Amino acid sequence: MLRVRFPSDLALPSRTTVDICLVLKEPTLAVDFSAEISGDMGVEGCLGVIAKSTMTNAAFLGEKVFAGVAHNADTGEHELYVTKPYLENGMFVVHFGKSS
C-alpha cells in the first residue's frame, strides 16, 4: 500500500491546482494528471475526489487499482492511499499549488 499523509488542519482554498503522479511496478503503470479544485469542499472531500480520479485514470490504462481516504483518529491526519493486488513497489506523489 502507498500512502500520502496530510495534516488535519490542511486548508485547500478554491482554485488550488493538484498534480498527481502514480508509478507502480509489476506490471509498470505510470499515471500523471492534473486538476483544479474549484470549490471549497474540505480536505477529506478533496482527497476523496483525488482518490476517485486516481482509480479512473489507472483504469483508462487497463490497470485496476483501489484508492481511498482514511482518517487516523490518534494523530488527526488524513491518509490518501493506493493499493492493488501484488503491489510491492511504487510511488505516489500529490502536489498542491495555487492556480494563477
N, CA, C and O atoms as CSV, one atom per row, in Angstrom:
chain,resi,resn,atom,element,x,y,z
A,1,MET,N,N,0.841,-1.175,0.000
A,1,MET,CA,C,0.000,0.000,0.000
A,1,MET,C,C,0.890,1.243,0.000
A,1,MET,O,O,1.885,1.313,0.720
A,2,LEU,N,N,0.512,2.215,-0.818
A,2,LEU,CA,C,1.200,3.501,-0.853
A,2,LEU,C,C,0.334,4.525,-0.140
A,2,LEU,O,O,-0.879,4.555,-0.346
A,3,ARG,N,N,0.942,5.376,0.704
A,3,ARG,CA,C,0.171,6.361,1.463
A,3,ARG,C,C,0.815,7.736,1.383
A,3,ARG,O,O,2.038,7.874,1.367
A,4,VAL,N,N,-0.044,8.748,1.332
A,4,VAL,CA,C,0.387,10.132,1.471
A,4,VAL,C,C,-0.412,10.698,2.636
A,4,VAL,O,O,-1.641,10.636,2.628
A,5,ARG,N,N,0.263,11.246,3.632
A,5,ARG,CA,C,-0.413,11.761,4.826
A,5,ARG,C,C,-0.551,13.281,4.754
A,5,ARG,O,O,0.327,13.983,4.254
A,6,PHE,N,N,-1.687,13.767,5.272
A,6,PHE,CA,C,-1.987,15.190,5.282
A,6,PHE,C,C,-2.428,15.596,6.679
A,6,PHE,O,O,-3.173,14.853,7.319
A,7,PRO,N,N,-1.988,16.763,7.179
A,7,PRO,CA,C,-2.417,17.209,8.499
A,7,PRO,C,C,-3.908,17.535,8.513
A,7,PRO,O,O,-4.494,17.875,7.486
A,8,SER,N,N,-4.502,17.424,9.688
A,8,SER,CA,C,-5.948,17.655,9.799
A,8,SER,C,C,-6.320,19.111,9.537
A,8,SER,O,O,-7.462,19.396,9.177
A,9,ASP,N,N,-5.382,20.032,9.712
A,9,ASP,CA,C,-5.693,21.448,9.516
A,9,ASP,C,C,-5.293,21.965,8.131
A,9,ASP,O,O,-5.208,23.176,7.929
A,10,LEU,N,N,-5.050,21.073,7.185
A,10,LEU,CA,C,-4.699,21.481,5.824
A,10,LEU,C,C,-5.844,22.278,5.220
A,10,LEU,O,O,-6.985,21.816,5.206
A,11,ALA,N,N,-5.548,23.461,4.727
A,11,ALA,CA,C,-6.561,24.312,4.102
A,11,ALA,C,C,-6.310,24.336,2.594
A,11,ALA,O,O,-5.209,24.649,2.141
A,12,LEU,N,N,-7.338,24.004,1.833
A,12,LEU,CA,C,-7.236,23.995,0.374
A,12,LEU,C,C,-8.199,25.037,-0.184
A,12,LEU,O,O,-9.389,24.762,-0.343
A,13,PRO,N,N,-7.692,26.227,-0.483
A,13,PRO,CA,C,-8.578,27.267,-0.993
A,13,PRO,C,C,-9.066,26.949,-2.401
A,13,PRO,O,O,-8.484,26.125,-3.106
A,14,SER,N,N,-10.131,27.608,-2.788
A,14,SER,CA,C,-10.651,27.476,-4.138
A,14,SER,C,C,-9.561,27.847,-5.141
A,14,SER,O,O,-8.708,28.688,-4.861
A,15,ARG,N,N,-9.599,27.224,-6.285
A,15,ARG,CA,C,-8.639,27.442,-7.366
A,15,ARG,C,C,-7.235,26.949,-7.005
A,15,ARG,O,O,-6.235,27.527,-7.433
A,16,THR,N,N,-7.174,25.875,-6.213
A,16,THR,CA,C,-5.921,25.194,-5.932
A,16,THR,C,C,-5.698,24.155,-7.016
A,16,THR,O,O,-6.629,23.443,-7.392
A,17,THR,N,N,-4.482,24.061,-7.520
A,17,THR,CA,C,-4.177,23.035,-8.509
A,17,THR,C,C,-3.621,21.805,-7.805
A,17,THR,O,O,-2.990,21.909,-6.754
A,18,VAL,N,N,-3.860,20.648,-8.393
A,18,VAL,CA,C,-3.379,19.379,-7.858
A,18,VAL,C,C,-2.705,18.624,-8.995
A,18,VAL,O,O,-3.300,18.418,-10.053
A,19,ASP,N,N,-1.471,18.214,-8.772
A,19,ASP,CA,C,-0.749,17.371,-9.728
A,19,ASP,C,C,-0.503,16.037,-9.053
A,19,ASP,O,O,0.007,15.979,-7.934
A,20,ILE,N,N,-0.869,14.961,-9.742
A,20,ILE,CA,C,-0.736,13.617,-9.186
A,20,ILE,C,C,0.167,12.786,-10.085
A,20,ILE,O,O,0.047,12.828,-11.309
A,21,CYS,N,N,1.061,12.039,-9.474
A,21,CYS,CA,C,1.902,11.092,-10.201
A,21,CYS,C,C,1.833,9.767,-9.451
A,21,CYS,O,O,2.132,9.700,-8.259
A,22,LEU,N,N,1.441,8.729,-10.152
A,22,LEU,CA,C,1.378,7.381,-9.589
A,22,LEU,C,C,2.202,6.468,-10.478
A,22,LEU,O,O,1.940,6.363,-11.676
A,23,VAL,N,N,3.195,5.809,-9.901
A,23,VAL,CA,C,4.028,4.863,-10.638
A,23,VAL,C,C,3.999,3.550,-9.879
A,23,VAL,O,O,4.374,3.496,-8.708
A,24,LEU,N,N,3.555,2.494,-10.540
A,24,LEU,CA,C,3.512,1.164,-9.939
A,24,LEU,C,C,4.379,0.220,-10.757
A,24,LEU,O,O,4.497,0.367,-11.973
A,25,LYS,N,N,4.973,-0.731,-10.093
A,25,LYS,CA,C,5.798,-1.741,-10.765
A,25,LYS,C,C,5.043,-3.056,-10.827
A,25,LYS,O,O,4.156,-3.316,-10.015
A,26,GLU,N,N,5.401,-3.872,-11.790
A,26,GLU,CA,C,4.920,-5.257,-11.942
A,26,GLU,C,C,3.411,-5.372,-12.054
A,26,GLU,O,O,2.790,-5.704,-11.044
A,27,PRO,N,N,2.782,-5.136,-13.148
A,27,PRO,CA,C,3.347,-4.516,-14.347
A,27,PRO,C,C,3.497,-3.016,-14.147
A,27,PRO,O,O,2.829,-2.419,-13.303
A,28,THR,N,N,4.374,-2.419,-14.927
A,28,THR,CA,C,4.633,-0.994,-14.777
A,28,THR,C,C,3.429,-0.180,-15.232
A,28,THR,O,O,2.872,-0.405,-16.306
A,29,LEU,N,N,3.049,0.760,-14.398
A,29,LEU,CA,C,1.937,1.665,-14.675
A,29,LEU,C,C,2.369,3.051,-14.240
A,29,LEU,O,O,2.799,3.237,-13.102
A,30,ALA,N,N,2.261,4.019,-15.123
A,30,ALA,CA,C,2.569,5.408,-14.779
A,30,ALA,C,C,1.377,6.269,-15.152
A,30,ALA,O,O,0.956,6.297,-16.308
A,31,VAL,N,N,0.838,6.966,-14.170
A,31,VAL,CA,C,-0.312,7.833,-14.373
A,31,VAL,C,C,0.055,9.227,-13.879
A,31,VAL,O,O,0.442,9.393,-12.722
A,32,ASP,N,N,-0.063,10.223,-14.741
A,32,ASP,CA,C,0.132,11.619,-14.374
A,32,ASP,C,C,-1.110,12.381,-14.776
A,32,ASP,O,O,-1.568,12.265,-15.913
A,33,PHE,N,N,-1.657,13.156,-13.866
A,33,PHE,CA,C,-2.772,14.012,-14.233
A,33,PHE,C,C,-2.828,15.215,-13.316
A,33,PHE,O,O,-2.279,15.202,-12.215
A,34,SER,N,N,-3.493,16.245,-13.779
A,34,SER,CA,C,-3.640,17.486,-13.031
A,34,SER,C,C,-5.108,17.854,-12.954
A,34,SER,O,O,-5.910,17.448,-13.795
A,35,ALA,N,N,-5.449,18.626,-11.938
A,35,ALA,CA,C,-6.826,19.092,-11.785
A,35,ALA,C,C,-6.803,20.417,-11.048
A,35,ALA,O,O,-5.782,20.819,-10.490
A,36,GLU,N,N,-7.937,21.084,-11.053
A,36,GLU,CA,C,-8.087,22.317,-10.296
A,36,GLU,C,C,-9.274,22.162,-9.359
A,36,GLU,O,O,-10.348,21.724,-9.771
A,37,ILE,N,N,-9.076,22.521,-8.107
A,37,ILE,CA,C,-10.159,22.482,-7.134
A,37,ILE,C,C,-10.905,23.802,-7.256
A,37,ILE,O,O,-10.347,24.863,-6.978
A,38,SER,N,N,-12.155,23.739,-7.668
A,38,SER,CA,C,-12.892,24.977,-7.936
A,38,SER,C,C,-13.799,25.389,-6.791
A,38,SER,O,O,-14.264,26.528,-6.768
A,39,GLY,N,N,-14.064,24.513,-5.852
A,39,GLY,CA,C,-14.940,24.844,-4.733
A,39,GLY,C,C,-14.300,24.480,-3.411
A,39,GLY,O,O,-13.293,23.772,-3.385
A,40,ASP,N,N,-14.859,24.943,-2.331
A,40,ASP,CA,C,-14.339,24.645,-1.002
A,40,ASP,C,C,-15.066,23.423,-0.455
A,40,ASP,O,O,-16.200,23.531,0.012
A,41,MET,N,N,-14.409,22.248,-0.511
A,41,MET,CA,C,-15.062,21.023,-0.064
A,41,MET,C,C,-14.378,20.386,1.130
A,41,MET,O,O,-14.759,19.287,1.530
A,42,GLY,N,N,-13.391,21.030,1.707
A,42,GLY,CA,C,-12.681,20.462,2.847
A,42,GLY,C,C,-11.649,19.446,2.390
A,42,GLY,O,O,-11.717,18.930,1.275
A,43,VAL,N,N,-10.693,19.168,3.265
A,43,VAL,CA,C,-9.577,18.302,2.903
A,43,VAL,C,C,-10.033,16.869,2.625
A,43,VAL,O,O,-9.553,16.250,1.675
A,44,GLU,N,N,-10.944,16.332,3.428
A,44,GLU,CA,C,-11.365,14.947,3.216
A,44,GLU,C,C,-12.124,14.778,1.904
A,44,GLU,O,O,-11.930,13.788,1.199
A,45,GLY,N,N,-12.980,15.732,1.574
A,45,GLY,CA,C,-13.710,15.684,0.305
A,45,GLY,C,C,-12.781,15.808,-0.883
A,45,GLY,O,O,-12.942,15.105,-1.881
A,46,CYS,N,N,-11.810,16.701,-0.779
A,46,CYS,CA,C,-10.840,16.882,-1.861
A,46,CYS,C,C,-10.016,15.622,-2.071
A,46,CYS,O,O,-9.800,15.206,-3.210
A,47,LEU,N,N,-9.554,15.011,-0.989
A,47,LEU,CA,C,-8.766,13.786,-1.105
A,47,LEU,C,C,-9.605,12.644,-1.677
A,47,LEU,O,O,-9.086,11.804,-2.412
A,48,GLY,N,N,-10.883,12.607,-1.350
A,48,GLY,CA,C,-11.776,11.603,-1.915
A,48,GLY,C,C,-11.899,11.744,-3.423
A,48,GLY,O,O,-11.918,10.745,-4.142
A,49,VAL,N,N,-11.983,12.974,-3.905
A,49,VAL,CA,C,-12.050,13.222,-5.353
A,49,VAL,C,C,-10.741,12.812,-6.015
A,49,VAL,O,O,-10.752,12.229,-7.100
A,50,ILE,N,N,-9.609,13.111,-5.370
A,50,ILE,CA,C,-8.312,12.700,-5.912
A,50,ILE,C,C,-8.222,11.179,-5.980
A,50,ILE,O,O,-7.717,10.635,-6.963
A,51,ALA,N,N,-8.705,10.485,-4.950
A,51,ALA,CA,C,-8.683,9.019,-4.943
A,51,ALA,C,C,-9.509,8.456,-6.090
A,51,ALA,O,O,-9.069,7.544,-6.791
A,52,LYS,N,N,-10.706,9.000,-6.280
A,52,LYS,CA,C,-11.566,8.518,-7.367
A,52,LYS,C,C,-10.938,8.800,-8.731
A,52,LYS,O,O,-11.012,7.962,-9.629
A,53,SER,N,N,-10.327,9.965,-8.891
A,53,SER,CA,C,-9.660,10.304,-10.152
A,53,SER,C,C,-8.469,9.387,-10.412
A,53,SER,O,O,-8.207,9.015,-11.556
A,54,THR,N,N,-7.748,9.022,-9.354
A,54,THR,CA,C,-6.607,8.113,-9.498
A,54,THR,C,C,-7.071,6.756,-10.010
A,54,THR,O,O,-6.458,6.195,-10.919
A,55,MET,N,N,-8.150,6.222,-9.435
A,55,MET,CA,C,-8.679,4.923,-9.891
A,55,MET,C,C,-9.155,5.013,-11.336
A,55,MET,O,O,-8.910,4.105,-12.130
A,56,THR,N,N,-9.832,6.101,-11.679
A,56,THR,CA,C,-10.358,6.266,-13.039
A,56,THR,C,C,-9.234,6.352,-14.056
A,56,THR,O,O,-9.283,5.691,-15.093
A,57,ASN,N,N,-8.219,7.164,-13.768
A,57,ASN,CA,C,-7.110,7.314,-14.711
A,57,ASN,C,C,-6.312,6.026,-14.867
A,57,ASN,O,O,-5.841,5.729,-15.965
A,58,ALA,N,N,-6.149,5.259,-13.799
A,58,ALA,CA,C,-5.460,3.968,-13.900
A,58,ALA,C,C,-6.293,2.998,-14.738
A,58,ALA,O,O,-5.740,2.230,-15.525
A,59,ALA,N,N,-7.609,3.028,-14.577
A,59,ALA,CA,C,-8.484,2.133,-15.347
A,59,ALA,C,C,-8.411,2.445,-16.837
A,59,ALA,O,O,-8.517,1.539,-17.663
A,60,PHE,N,N,-8.231,3.718,-17.189
A,60,PHE,CA,C,-8.074,4.084,-18.603
A,60,PHE,C,C,-6.852,3.416,-19.215
A,60,PHE,O,O,-6.813,3.173,-20.421
A,61,LEU,N,N,-5.846,3.117,-18.384
A,61,LEU,CA,C,-4.636,2.462,-18.860
A,61,LEU,C,C,-4.699,0.946,-18.708
A,61,LEU,O,O,-3.719,0.252,-18.979
A,62,GLY,N,N,-5.845,0.434,-18.277
A,62,GLY,CA,C,-6.029,-1.011,-18.192
A,62,GLY,C,C,-5.624,-1.641,-16.882
A,62,GLY,O,O,-5.574,-2.868,-16.789
A,63,GLU,N,N,-5.334,-0.851,-15.864
A,63,GLU,CA,C,-4.945,-1.395,-14.568
A,63,GLU,C,C,-6.020,-1.109,-13.538
A,63,GLU,O,O,-6.585,-0.016,-13.511
A,64,LYS,N,N,-6.303,-2.083,-12.695
A,64,LYS,CA,C,-7.285,-1.902,-11.638
A,64,LYS,C,C,-6.550,-1.626,-10.329
A,64,LYS,O,O,-5.888,-2.504,-9.775
A,65,VAL,N,N,-6.678,-0.397,-9.849
A,65,VAL,CA,C,-6.119,-0.032,-8.555
A,65,VAL,C,C,-7.265,0.475,-7.691
A,65,VAL,O,O,-8.304,0.893,-8.202
A,66,PHE,N,N,-7.067,0.433,-6.382
A,66,PHE,CA,C,-8.051,0.981,-5.461
A,66,PHE,C,C,-7.387,2.117,-4.702
A,66,PHE,O,O,-6.264,1.976,-4.217
A,67,ALA,N,N,-8.079,3.240,-4.600
A,67,ALA,CA,C,-7.580,4.385,-3.843
A,67,ALA,C,C,-8.685,4.859,-2.914
A,67,ALA,O,O,-9.867,4.748,-3.243
A,68,GLY,N,N,-8.314,5.376,-1.776
A,68,GLY,CA,C,-9.306,5.846,-0.824
A,68,GLY,C,C,-8.684,6.792,0.188
A,68,GLY,O,O,-7.499,7.114,0.117
A,69,VAL,N,N,-9.502,7.226,1.125
A,69,VAL,CA,C,-9.072,8.158,2.162
A,69,VAL,C,C,-9.393,7.544,3.521
A,69,VAL,O,O,-10.478,7.000,3.724
A,70,ALA,N,N,-8.459,7.633,4.430
A,70,ALA,CA,C,-8.671,7.166,5.796
A,70,ALA,C,C,-8.339,8.305,6.753
A,70,ALA,O,O,-7.514,9.166,6.449
A,71,HIS,N,N,-8.986,8.297,7.898
A,71,HIS,CA,C,-8.713,9.299,8.926
A,71,HIS,C,C,-8.114,8.588,10.132
A,71,HIS,O,O,-8.713,7.656,10.668
A,72,ASN,N,N,-6.939,9.025,10.556
A,72,ASN,CA,C,-6.280,8.452,11.715
A,72,ASN,C,C,-6.753,9.211,12.948
A,72,ASN,O,O,-6.368,10.363,13.150
A,73,ALA,N,N,-7.575,8.587,13.766
A,73,ALA,CA,C,-8.155,9.243,14.939
A,73,ALA,C,C,-7.088,9.603,15.974
A,73,ALA,O,O,-7.261,10.570,16.717
A,74,ASP,N,N,-5.997,8.850,16.037
A,74,ASP,CA,C,-4.952,9.123,17.027
A,74,ASP,C,C,-4.158,10.390,16.702
A,74,ASP,O,O,-3.869,11.187,17.594
A,75,THR,N,N,-3.808,10.577,15.429
A,75,THR,CA,C,-2.982,11.723,15.044
A,75,THR,C,C,-3.809,12.862,14.434
A,75,THR,O,O,-3.345,14.000,14.371
A,76,GLY,N,N,-5.030,12.556,13.987
A,76,GLY,CA,C,-5.853,13.558,13.325
A,76,GLY,C,C,-5.518,13.728,11.855
A,76,GLY,O,O,-6.130,14.548,11.171
A,77,GLU,N,N,-4.550,12.961,11.361
A,77,GLU,CA,C,-4.140,13.073,9.961
A,77,GLU,C,C,-5.123,12.356,9.036
A,77,GLU,O,O,-5.826,11.428,9.434
A,78,HIS,N,N,-5.142,12.821,7.792
A,78,HIS,CA,C,-5.865,12.125,6.732
A,78,HIS,C,C,-4.828,11.395,5.889
A,78,HIS,O,O,-3.728,11.904,5.674
A,79,GLU,N,N,-5.170,10.219,5.419
A,79,GLU,CA,C,-4.263,9.442,4.574
A,79,GLU,C,C,-4.943,9.142,3.251
A,79,GLU,O,O,-6.043,8.592,3.213
A,80,LEU,N,N,-4.283,9.507,2.180
A,80,LEU,CA,C,-4.715,9.161,0.836
A,80,LEU,C,C,-3.882,7.944,0.441
A,80,LEU,O,O,-2.653,8.011,0.433
A,81,TYR,N,N,-4.545,6.830,0.115
A,81,TYR,CA,C,-3.783,5.616,-0.147
A,81,TYR,C,C,-4.182,4.983,-1.473
A,81,TYR,O,O,-5.283,5.186,-1.984
A,82,VAL,N,N,-3.244,4.208,-2.008
A,82,VAL,CA,C,-3.441,3.462,-3.258
A,82,VAL,C,C,-2.959,2.045,-3.024
A,82,VAL,O,O,-1.899,1.825,-2.439
A,83,THR,N,N,-3.745,1.088,-3.485
A,83,THR,CA,C,-3.331,-0.306,-3.376
A,83,THR,C,C,-3.849,-1.081,-4.580
A,83,THR,O,O,-4.788,-0.653,-5.250
A,84,LYS,N,N,-3.249,-2.183,-4.836
A,84,LYS,CA,C,-3.693,-3.124,-5.863
A,84,LYS,C,C,-3.134,-4.492,-5.506
A,84,LYS,O,O,-2.176,-4.583,-4.739
A,85,PRO,N,N,-3.707,-5.543,-6.043
A,85,PRO,CA,C,-3.160,-6.873,-5.738
A,85,PRO,C,C,-1.684,-6.974,-6.133
A,85,PRO,O,O,-1.284,-6.492,-7.193
A,86,TYR,N,N,-0.903,-7.586,-5.296
A,86,TYR,CA,C,0.510,-7.856,-5.537
A,86,TYR,C,C,1.347,-6.588,-5.655
A,86,TYR,O,O,2.400,-6.606,-6.292
A,87,LEU,N,N,0.899,-5.488,-5.056
A,87,LEU,CA,C,1.670,-4.250,-5.083
A,87,LEU,C,C,2.875,-4.391,-4.161
A,87,LEU,O,O,2.729,-4.550,-2.949
A,88,GLU,N,N,4.075,-4.330,-4.753
A,88,GLU,CA,C,5.296,-4.445,-3.974
A,88,GLU,C,C,6.138,-3.193,-4.019
A,88,GLU,O,O,6.914,-2.933,-3.100
A,89,ASN,N,N,5.995,-2.412,-5.079
A,89,ASN,CA,C,6.890,-1.293,-5.271
A,89,ASN,C,C,6.144,-0.197,-6.015
A,89,ASN,O,O,5.371,-0.477,-6.932
A,90,GLY,N,N,6.373,1.039,-5.625
A,90,GLY,CA,C,5.724,2.115,-6.346
A,90,GLY,C,C,5.976,3.470,-5.720
A,90,GLY,O,O,6.707,3.597,-4.737
A,91,MET,N,N,5.351,4.488,-6.316
A,91,MET,CA,C,5.498,5.854,-5.847
A,91,MET,C,C,4.159,6.571,-6.068
A,91,MET,O,O,3.521,6.395,-7.106
A,92,PHE,N,N,3.747,7.367,-5.102
A,92,PHE,CA,C,2.508,8.122,-5.194
A,92,PHE,C,C,2.802,9.532,-4.695
A,92,PHE,O,O,3.077,9.723,-3.511
A,93,VAL,N,N,2.748,10.520,-5.585
A,93,VAL,CA,C,3.093,11.895,-5.242
A,93,VAL,C,C,1.880,12.789,-5.512
A,93,VAL,O,O,1.265,12.706,-6.575
A,94,VAL,N,N,1.545,13.638,-4.548
A,94,VAL,CA,C,0.479,14.617,-4.704
A,94,VAL,C,C,1.078,15.984,-4.418
A,94,VAL,O,O,1.674,16.201,-3.362
A,95,HIS,N,N,0.918,16.906,-5.364
A,95,HIS,CA,C,1.461,18.252,-5.213
A,95,HIS,C,C,0.339,19.272,-5.351
A,95,HIS,O,O,-0.398,19.264,-6.337
A,96,PHE,N,N,0.214,20.144,-4.365
A,96,PHE,CA,C,-0.784,21.212,-4.394
A,96,PHE,C,C,-0.092,22.525,-4.759
A,96,PHE,O,O,1.013,22.803,-4.294
A,97,GLY,N,N,-0.745,23.321,-5.588
A,97,GLY,CA,C,-0.219,24.624,-5.962
A,97,GLY,C,C,-1.357,25.628,-6.074
A,97,GLY,O,O,-2.526,25.263,-5.947
A,98,LYS,N,N,-1.029,26.858,-6.307
A,98,LYS,CA,C,-2.010,27.923,-6.449
A,98,LYS,C,C,-2.225,28.208,-7.915
A,98,LYS,O,O,-1.274,28.432,-8.664
A,99,SER,N,N,-3.486,28.197,-8.322
A,99,SER,CA,C,-3.833,28.492,-9.707
A,99,SER,C,C,-3.653,29.979,-9.957
A,99,SER,O,O,-3.981,30.805,-9.104
A,100,SER,N,N,-3.128,30.319,-11.134
A,100,SER,CA,C,-2.894,31.740,-11.427
A,100,SER,C,C,-4.077,32.398,-12.084
A,100,SER,O,O,-4.030,33.590,-12.390
